Amino acid sequence: MDRNQTETTFRRELANAVRFLAIDAVNQAKSGHPGAPMGMADIAEVLWRDHLKHNPANPQWPDRDRFVLSNGHGSMLLYALLHLTGYDLNLDDLRNFRQFGSRTAGHPEVGHTPGVETTTGPLGQGLTNAVGMALAEKLLAQRYNRPGCDIVDHRTWVFVGDGCLMEGISHEACSLAGVWGLDKLTCFYDDNGISIDGHVKGWFRDDTPARFRAYGWHVIGPIDGHDSAALTAAIAEAKAVTGQPTLIVCRTQIGWGSPNKAGSHDVHGAPLGADETAATRAALGWPHAPFEVPDSLRTAWNARSAGAAAETGWQTRFAAYRAQYPELAAEFDRTQSHGLPEKWPEIKNELLAAAGRKEAATATRKSSQNCLDLLVDRVPELLGGSADLTGSNLTAGKGSVALHEAGERQANYVSYGVREFGMTAIMNGVALHGGLIPYGGTFAVFSDYARNAIRMSALMNQRVVHVLTHDSIGLGEDGPTHQPVEHASSLRIIPGLDLWRPWLETAIAWAEALERQNGPSALFLSRQNLPQYGGAASRAEGASRGGYVLSEADGQLQAVIIATGSEVAIAMQAQAILKAGGVAVRVVSMPCTRRFDQQSSTWKKLVLPPDVCRVAIEAGQTDFWHKYVGLDGDVLGIDEFGASAPAPVLYEHYGLTADNLAQTVLRTIVSAGGSDGDF
């Protein structure tokens, strides 16, 4: 056997170690997806052993390559790779695959398993996260690298399957990747022709190479995805490409090595079982017991020494960089650790003071832009954007520089085009990469397009700010297709998402969103102008708790009005009407219900006394608010779609007026056995 044949045979043995760890774990769990790990093991072996820059001892090394398994159902491929290369993932973890409390969940989860870069499973989103990671690398390299000092210089590698490329989000993301020229992004397409329902030719006949060439990608292949020499050559070609991302089309066989199930959907999402596993062991010459990998293969897989050397080399370069560019180095360290600027307290105070000086009626979307006018220049890690609605969302501040117009300037704003879902998942990738805080805007009603990615922001605990404007029927004439009704309540029930619907608290909402390091925030903002009352700084402590007493009752408290956003002004007017009639009510502004729910029982009872009747008002679906008003309270809102008309006409039609609110409060007081004063 010549040297090349020996190397090829050894590489196949290395890949088989991955295959059988996956087979054994899925068998033990009695569930899982062995087909993709078996089919992509050869690709993974070449990439991970010869090209991936990483340090298993430090999964957070800033200049590591990012690897994303977009077809996350094949999670045992990733877990096997992490285990073999030396991450803190042992055999017991693999044996506990898909079990409660284990570190090897059914789909990869970032923050749960060392070395996992993003949570994947919803197909296409991992690929889109990877586009965000590659974009972040490009922008940070432009900001921090200096001649002879490239401290940001890494690649993003993605495994994708047919399902990922069927999802519409793959079009949104890959189109943008081509436009942006992300030449450090390389995708391996596992072209095996199989999905859950069988052979994909019955529903997926795209010319995928032509599609990606049309996006502006460099396309390699199809190549044999089981041929290590072809894979080595393809990766070398991809690394030499400039100005374009690369797609490597790898023709593979799902379940490769299984004598009776390879090439069929039977191996996609079910264990091989004892008989077929034994047959596969015999066919591939793998005589080892379940979960057993020979020491020679373990030694060849182990990447801890090479990883430590790679990071040490980078640390040496970064030390020289720090000596030459101390301010940039300090900023890089700070942003990588998710900290805000050293002068953040002063910036925040200036932000609140500026908001408090506004007297003219102002839409909260404009209040948000006023915040960005100050923040963009002072918080350099902000990366803004909009899904083709910049002039409506008002997401560009005075210091914003759009990527497509930047030239030699540092870009800090992205025009995503009409791609709400893609924008949101790309922002997740940017946040996961580290070093930037992404925010992006669209109309609130179009959050439906982006909802799963918003959910993923929360599931992954990422600091992403979703700017959702035109938040109610208050947008007026565009009508029910554009008027959110159920959206605020629907988004509020996503675990971990802070939804802020401010009136006077927009600056506070922005500050809280930026200070929050462990999850996303959504800002629900009005199109229509709202009166201003000043005093933002004095409200900051109460507003940061999510709900607080904005205006106290004049006299013995008889009722509490709870309101958000544009309806707080209506509540204030109703309070004045009731006061004139001798009825004392309190107005509670509740811009963020999740924050309020997290407060102590003492605070909640202080704001909402348990023995006082309550009425809530919000220009949206009413069911959500009954948890606050109780069985004896009432809610003014909208439980049907809106209509096309000027906003004041709509508010009158749906009863969202100060007079109707005052009458509702009176009825609630009387129903509870109280007095209606002089009415």
N, C-alpha and C positions, 0 to 999 in steps of 0.2 A: 504494500500500500504506500503510494507516494505521499509527500508531505501535505499537499492540498487535500487529498482524500482523507488523511488523518485529521486535519483541521476541520474539514466538513463533518466528519463523523463525530468529533468531539463537540462541535457546535450543536449538532443535533441532540447529543446527550444533554447538553446544558439546557436546550429548549425543552427536552422531555422532562427535565426536573420540574419545570414550570407546569407543564401539562399534567403531570401526575399529582402534584400538590393540589391543583385545581380539581382534578377528578376525585381525589380522595376526600377533599373538603366538602364538595357538593354531595358525594355519596353519604358522608357522615351526617350532614345536615338534612339529608333526604329532600333537599330542594336547592335550586340554584341554576346557573347557566354555564355548563362546561364547554359548550361549543365554541364560543369566541376565544376563551383562553387557549383551547387546543389549536384553533386556527391561526391565532396571532402570535403564538409563542416564539416562532422563528424571527418574526419582525422585532419582537421585544428583546430577544437575545442580542441581536446585532446593535440595536439602538442603545440599550441600557449598558452593555458591557464596553462598547467602543466609542460612544459619542455623548451620552448624557453626562453633563457636568453637575454633580451633586455631591453632598456630603451626608451620608446616613447618620453621622453623629450629630449633625446640626441641620435639621430639616428647614430651619428658618434663615439660613445663610442668604443674604439679600441677592447675591449674584449667581445663585444656582439657576440652572435651567428649570423650566416648568414643564412637567409632564401631565397631560390631561387624558384620562380615559373617558371620552365622551359617551361611548357605548357602555355606560356604567354597570349594566347588568352583568357584564363580564368581569365583575369585581375581583374574582379570585385570581385573575391574571395579575392585577395590580398588587394584591396582597402577597402573592407568591414572589413577585419581584422585590417588594419591600423587604420581605423576610430574608430572601437569599442574598440581597446586596448589603444587609447589615443594619437595617433600621430596627428600632425597638418594637419588634413584632415577632413573637416567638412561635414555636410549633403549637403550644397550647392555644394561642390566639387563632391559629389556622384551624385547629380541631373544633373550636367553638364558633366557626363560621355560621352567621345568620342566627345566633342564639342571643337571648335577652342579656344585655349588659356586656356583650363581647365587644372587642375593638375591631371586629371584622363583620360589619353590618352587611346586609344584603346588597346594598349599593354603597359606594365609597362616600364617606362623610368627612368633610374638612373639619379640623379641630378635634376629631374623634380618633383618628388613626394617624400616627406619625408618617409624614411623607405624602399624604393625600392633599392635593392642591385645591381641589374644589369638590363639592358634592354633585355627583352626577347620577343620572337615572332618567330624568325627563329628557328624552332624546333631542339632540341638537343644541341643548343649552351648554353642555360642556365645551363643544366646539366654539360657541359664541363667547363663553367665558375666556377661552384661550385667545380669541381675537382681542378681547379687552386686556389680557395680560401682555400680549405682544405690543399693543398700542401703548400701554404703560411703560414697557421697556424702552420703546422708541422715544417717547416724550421725556422720560427721566434721563436717558442717555444724552439727549440734546441739552437738557438743563445742567447736568452735572459733569459730563465728561469734558476734559480739557486735553490739549495736545500732549500725547505721551502719558495721559492719566485716564484711561478708560475704566472707571469703576463700575459702570453699568454696561455689561456686555454679555448677555446671555440669550438663549434661544427658548422658544416655546414649541413643544412637540405634542401632537394630538393624534390619538387613535379614534377613528370614526367608522361607523358601519352604515349599511344601507338605510337603516331607520333614521339615523341622524340626518342623512342627506335628503330623505323624504320630507322631513319636517320643514315647514316654511321658514322657520327662523334661520335655517342654514343658508338660505338665499340672502336674507337680510344681512347676516354677519359676513358671509364670504364676499358679497359684493363690496361691502365697505373695506374689508381687508385688502382687496385688490386696489381700490381707490387710494387707500393709505400707503400702499407699497410696503407692507409688513414683511420684509424679506428675512426676518428671523423666525417666522412662523412656518412650520412644516407639518402637514397633515398626512397621515397614512390612512388611506381608504381601504378598509377590509372588504374587498369586493368578492364576497362569497355567494351572492345571488340568493340568499336564504333569509327569510324573516319568520315570524311566528306562524303565519298562515301558510308558509310553504315557499315555493320558488317565486321570487319577486317579479319575474318577467310578466306575470299576469297583472301587475299594477305599478311597476316601476321600470320604465324602459328609457329613461333619460340617457342621453349621451353625456355621461358625467365629465369625461375629459374636455369635451367641447364646451360644456357649461362653464367649467372653471377657467378655461382659456378666455371665454367671453368676459369673465370677471376681471381679467388681467392677471391671472395666476400663471406661474410656470408649472407645467404638468409633465410628470415623468411616468412612463409606463403606458399600458399595463405591464407589470413585471410579475415574475413568479414570487409570490410572497412567502414561499418556503425555501427559496434559494438564497443562502447567506451571501454569496458573491454578488448576486444581482442587487440585493438590498444594500450591501456595502457601497456599491458603485452609485446607486440612486441617492443615498444619503450624502455622499461626497459631492455629487452634482448639486443637490439642494443647498448645501452649505456654501457653494461657490456663487449662487445666484444673488444678484443685487437688484433692489427695486421692486421685487415681486415676492409674494408668498408662494410656497410650493405645495402641490398636491402630488403625492406618490400613490399611484393606483396599484394596489397589490392584489393580484388574483390569488385567493386562498380557498381552502376547503374547510368549511365549518366542521368542527369535530375531527380534525385531521388525526389519523392514526387509529380511529375506531373502525374495525373491520365491517361492521354492519350498520352503523349509524352516521358515519362521516358523509357529508354532503347532503344531509337531509334535515328538515326542521325538527326531527325527533330528538336531536342532540342540542337544540337551541336552549331549552329551558327546563330540562329534567335530568336527573342523575342518570349515569350510564347503567347503574345497577351492577350487581356482583358478577353476573356472567359476562356482560360486555366489557366490564373493567378487566376481568381476567383475560379475555380475548385481546384486548388492547395492549395489556402488558406483554403478552406473548408476541403480538405482531410487531411491537416496537423494541422488543428485547430488553424490557425493564423488569428485572427479577426481584426488585426490592419491595419490601413490605410497605403498606400504606404510610404516608408521611415520612418515609425514609429517603434521604438523599445522600449518596456517597460523599465522603470527605473531599475527594479530589474535585468533585463538582462544586461543593460548597466553597472551597478555596478559590476556584476560578470565578465564582460569582461575587465573592465578597469585595465590596467597593469602599470599605472604610479607610484603608490606607491611602488609596488614590484620592478619595474625597477629602481627607484631611489635608493632603498635600496641595490640592487645588485651592482649598479655602485659605490655607496658610499663605500661598502665593498671593492671593487677593488681599489678605490682611496686610501683607508687606506693602503692596501697591497703595492700599488705602492709607497706611501710615504716612507714606511719602506725599500722598494727595492732601492729607490733613495738614501736614507741615507747610505745604505751598498754598492751600486754599482753605484756611481754617473755618471761615464762615460757611462756605458751601458744605464742608464736611460735617459741621455741627448741624446744619439744616437737614442734611441727608440722614444723619443718625436720628434726629428728632422725628422726622416724618416716617422713618422705618419703624419707630417704636410707637407710632400713632399719636404722638404728642402734638399739641397746638403750639403756635409761636410763643416764645418766652414772654412777650408783651400781651398775651391774650387777655388778661384781666383789663388792661387799659383799652384794648380794642373793643372788648365787650361793653365796657362802660361808654365808650364813644358811640358804639352802635345803638345802645339804648337811649342815650342822650339825644342823638340825632332823630330817632323815631319819636321821642317825646316832644320835639319841637314842631312837628307837623300839625298844622291847623286846618288846612283845606281838606275837603272831602277827598278821600283817596281809596282806590281799590286795593285790596290786600295783595294782589299780584304786583301792583306798583310799589307798595310798601316793601315787598320782597326784593324788587329790583333796587330800591333805595338801599337796602341792606347790602346787596351785592356790589353796588357802587363803592362801598367802603371795604367789604370783605375781600374782594378779588385781589386787590393790590396788597393787602396785609396778610392774607393767608395763601401763600404761593402754591400750596399743594392742592388747591381747589381746581377741579377740572369740570367745567360746566358743559351744558349742551341742551339740545332740544330736538324733538322729532319733527322738524320742519315747521315749528311754531314759535321761533325766537321772538318775533314781534308781538305775539299774543301772550305767550307765557312770561315774557319779560325776564328771561333767564340770563341775558347778557348784561354784565355790568360795564361801567366806563372803562375798566381795565381789561376787559375780555378780548382775547385775540383768537379768532377762528382758525382752526387747523388748515382749512383750505385757502386761507388768505394770509397765512403767517409769514411766508417767505423765510427770511433769516431771523425773524422774531420768534420768541418762545410761545408756542401755542398753549392756550389754557381753556379752549372752548371748542366743542365739536358739533358740527351740523350733521345730524344722523340721517337726515331725510325722513321720509314717512315710514318709519321703522320702529314703532313703539316697543315691540317685544325685543327686537334686536338691540335697541338702545339700552334697555333695562338689563338684559343679560350681559351686555358688554360692560356696563357700569359695575356689575357684580364682579366681573373678571378684573377690572381695574382696581377695585377695592381689595380683592383677594391678592393681587400682586403686591400691594403695599406701596407706600410713598405718595399716594394721591388720594384725595377725597372727591369722589365723583358725585355730581348732581345733574339731573336731567329733567326736562319738562315736556309735558303734553297736556291735552285737555283731560280733565278728571274722568269724563265719560269713556275716554279711550284707555284708561287704566285696565279695562277689560282685556284689551289686546295684550297687555304686559303683565297680567295678574300673576301668572305662574312664576315669572322671574321676580316679581315683587315678593311673592311668597318665598322664593329661594333666598332673596336678600335676608329675610327674617330667619329662615331655617339655618343659614350659614352665619348668622350674627355679624353681618357686614355693615359698616358705616357707609350707607348709600342714602342720598337725599332725593326723594321723588317729588318733584314740583308739579302739582296737579292743579291747574287753573280752570276758571270757568266752572265753578264748583256747585252750581245749582240752577234753578229756573231763572235766577238773576242774570244769566247771560242773555235771556230775552229771545230775540227774533229768530235765532237759528233753530229753535224748536226742539222737540223731544228727542231727536236723534243725537243732539249734542248736550242735552240737559241731564246731569246726573240726578238720580232720585235714590236709588238703592246703594250707590257706590260708597259713600262714606261709611255707612253701617257695615257694608260687606267687607271693606278693607279693615275696619276696626277689629274684626274678629280673627284676623290673621295673627296667630301668636307671635309676640315679639315685635310687631310693627307699631311704632308710635305715629298715630295719625293726628296731626295738628290742624285744627280748623280755627284760625285766630280771627279776632276782630282787631283789637288794639295790641295784640301780643305777637305780631309777625316777627319783629326783631328778636323777641324772646324765643320764639319757636326756632329761628335760625341758630341762635346761640346754643340752644339745647340739642339741636340736631348735630351740630359740629362737636359739641362736648361729649356726646354719646359715642363710646368706642365699641359697644357690644351689640349693635343692631341698627336697622334702618329707620328712617323717619319719612313720612309723607306729609307735605304741606298742601292742604286743601285751600285754595285761594280764590277770591272773588274776581269777577270781571267788572262788576259795577262798583261805583264809588261809594264809600261809607264815611259817615262823619267821624272826626277825630277828636279825642279828648285829652291828648297829651299824657304825661306821667308814666311812660313805659318803665322807667327804672324803678318806680315805687311799686309796680305790679310784678316785678320780676320774680320775687320769691314765691308769691302765691301762684302765679301762672306756671312756674316751673313744676309745681305740684299737680298740674293738670286741671285743677278746678279750684276756684277761690271766690270769695265774696267781692264782687266788683263794686256793688252799690248796696249799702246797708239800708234796712227798713227804717223809716222815720216813725218810731213808736213801737208798741208791742207787736212782735212779729206774728203775722197771720198766714203767710204763704211764702214760698220760694219759687222764683222763676229761674229755670236752668236754660241757658241758651249757648249757642256757638256761632262763631263767624258773623255773617251779616245780620243774623237774627238777634244778636245781643243788643244792637241799636234799637230794634223793635221792642225788646224787653225793657230797655231803659225808658222808652216812651210810654209803655204800658205802666211802668212803675209810677211815673209822674201822673198819669191819669188816675190811677188808684189812690195815690196820695191825696189828690185833690178831693176825692170822695171819702177820705178818712180811713182808707184801707192801707195797712203797712205791709209792704212786701220787700223781700230781698232779691237782688239780681245776682245770680251766680254765673260767671263765665266759666265754661268748661271746654277749653280748647283742645285738651288731650285726655280722653277718657281713660286710656291705659295708664297714664301717669297718675291720674286721680285714684284709680283702683289699687295702685300700689302703695298708697299712703296709709298711715296708721288709722285705726278705728277712731282715735281721738280727733284727728284732722277731718276725717270724713263726716263725723257727727257734728263737728264745729261748723262745717260748711253747709251740711244738709241735716239740720236737727231732725231726729226721728219722729218727733211728735208734731211736726208742722207739715201741712199739705204742700204738694209740689206740682208744678206744671212745667213741662219742657217744650221748647220750640226750636225746630230746625227745619230748613227747607229741604227735607228728604224723608225717607222712609221712617215710620214712627215706631215700629216694634222694638227697636234697639233701646229706646229711651224708657221703656216701662220698668227696666231694672233700677232706674233711679227715682221715678215718680211713684212706684208701687201700685197696688191695686186700686187705691183711692185717688191716685193722681190722674193727670190728663196730659196728652201730648198733642201739640199742633204741628202738623207736617204734611207730607204728600205721600199718599199710598197709590198713586197712579202715575202714568207718564204725563209729562208736561205738555206744553203747546207753544205754538209760534205766536209771539206777541211781545210788546215792550214789557220790560221787567215789572214796572209798577202795576200794569194791568194784571199780570200773572199773580203777583203777590196779593192783590185785592181779590182776584178770582178764587184763589186757594185759601183765603182766610188768614193769610200770614200778615196781619195788620195789628197795630197797637190796640185798636179798639176791640177787635175780636179776642186778642190775647187777654185784655183786661176783663172782658166778659167771661172768658173761660176760667180765669182765676177766681172770679166771684162765684161762679157756679161750683167750682171745686171746694171753695171755703164753705159755702152753704151746705153742700152735700156732706161735708165732714162735720157739720154741726156748728160752724162758726158764724160770725156776723158779717154781713156785706156792707157795713158802714152806712154811709148816706146814700147809697145807690138804690 
